Amino acid sequence: MTSSRAAAVVFHGPRLTMARRLAGLRKSDLAAQLGMSATAVAAWESGAKRPAAATVARLALSLRVDPGFFEVGPYDIAAQSVTPHFRSPRSTSQLARHQALAYGQLAVDIAASLEGHVESPPVAVPVVGADPLGGDRPEQAAQAVREAWAMPPGPAGHLIRLLEEHGVLVVFSSPQTARVDAYSFASRPRPVVVLSPLRRDYYRQRLDVAHELGHLVMHSDTDPGGRLAEQQADRFAAELMMPAASITTELPTLMGPEAWQVLARLKEQWGVPVQALLLRARTVGRLSEVSYRNAMSTLTARGWRNAEPGRVALPEQPSMLPRAVEQAGPGELIGQCPAPADLFLAITSRVPLSAEMATDTGQDGAPVASLLDSGRRNQR
């Protein structure tokens, strides 16, 4: 365990920001817990002032982290991260968005700390800027990724593994923040995609992953939250997962009993929901608007808008961090990484931790639960 005196010498303000946001606190909230001013907290976080050793001890106790959490690391994760792309930023409070960013930054920090134990793939994500006026840039970007990553024509394989093989960090979010949908952001040393543990649908999860990859490819310098950016990410995902050149002739042109059988087969072949196939059929001109709307009404009547039947029951799982932990041993690594043990285990897990703990955290008017409340601090 790092002493408060040692941590005070190499105290890094952005690490305090990360811990405060993980705890779901505003500067004023933390200041109230300490009996100090929000101005003092702001000064420590900006680096304008450095807290004394006794104050570092109080910060660690209040935020439930080891004092070593505040030490400067090999990467300034905060300075090298951009604002995440959230699906519904207007329905997610700023406090929850800050917490989600901090969680993703902690995942990048953990990945960086494991680099000394297991060699991870270098980042090889094509960057294709989005067209602010629209156009077919999303489709071009998806085709560029398929070419750069040597993806064969036809269905995409294990998508999470494909991202990890090209240096993208993919993790599940904490159960306490499960209501915040999938999000992503560019960061160094590697970009990150954070998936909700509530998404237990293999087919929809793959589209989530492709959507977030679209943001990483096209929107690294785009302000998040815009409708156009979300639409472009959807179009990128559709072309990546169902390239028009490969799937168009397989899609039905008229809806009937045979068409539904064809869609059920294509769902398993391409690993995407029937809803996505219907939308693709409309987009590429195979289905008319009327036929598409009638088909969607049929899905609603069958109760398939939220839960479609499918052969594959389990979603894809990440392996980059879990494999590193399995090879080196979790006990040894937890002791070397400046992260609370429970968050370390959540971030490095192959499967999402129990979603039974999920709350409405992040919705406007709902409380934002601390991710550091367990009190199980990292012993170093």
QUIGI-V833633 format. One record per backbone hydrogen bond with DSSP energy under -1.0 kcal/mol. CO is the residue of the C=O (numbers start at 0). NH is the residue of the N-H. If there is no record, write none. Layout:
co->[CO	CO]
nh->[NH	NH]
This chain:
co->[2	3	4	5	9	11	12	13	14	15	16	17	18	19	20	21	25	26	27	28	29	30	30	36	37	38	39	40	41	42	42	42	51	52	53	54	55	56	57	58	59	65	66	67	69	74	75	77	87	92	93	94	95	96	97	98	99	100	101	102	103	104	105	106	107	108	109	113	113	130	135	136	137	138	139	140	141	142	143	144	145	146	157	158	159	160	162	163	165	168	170	173	174	176	182	183	184	185	190	191	192	193	194	195	197	200	201	202	203	204	205	206	207	208	209	210	211	212	213	214	216	217	218	225	226	227	228	229	230	231	232	233	234	235	236	237	242	242	243	246	247	255	256	257	258	259	260	261	262	263	264	265	266	272	273	274	275	276	277	278	279	280	280	281	287	288	289	290	291	292	293	294	295	296	297	298	299	318	319	320	321	322	323	324	328	329	330	332	332	336	339	340	341	342	343	353	354	359	361	362	374]
nh->[6	7	8	9	71	14	16	17	18	19	20	21	22	24	23	370	29	30	31	32	33	34	35	40	41	42	43	44	45	46	47	48	55	56	57	58	59	60	61	62	64	68	69	70	11	76	79	80	90	96	97	98	99	100	101	102	103	104	105	106	107	108	109	110	111	112	113	116	117	133	139	140	141	142	143	144	145	146	147	148	150	149	161	162	163	164	167	166	123	192	194	176	177	179	193	84	191	81	168	184	170	182	172	198	199	204	205	206	207	208	209	210	211	212	213	214	215	216	217	218	127	129	221	229	230	231	232	233	234	235	236	237	238	239	240	241	245	246	247	249	250	259	260	261	262	263	264	265	266	267	268	269	270	276	277	278	279	280	281	282	283	285	286	284	291	292	293	294	295	296	297	298	299	300	301	303	302	322	323	324	325	326	327	328	332	333	334	335	336	338	343	344	345	346	347	356	357	362	92	365	376]
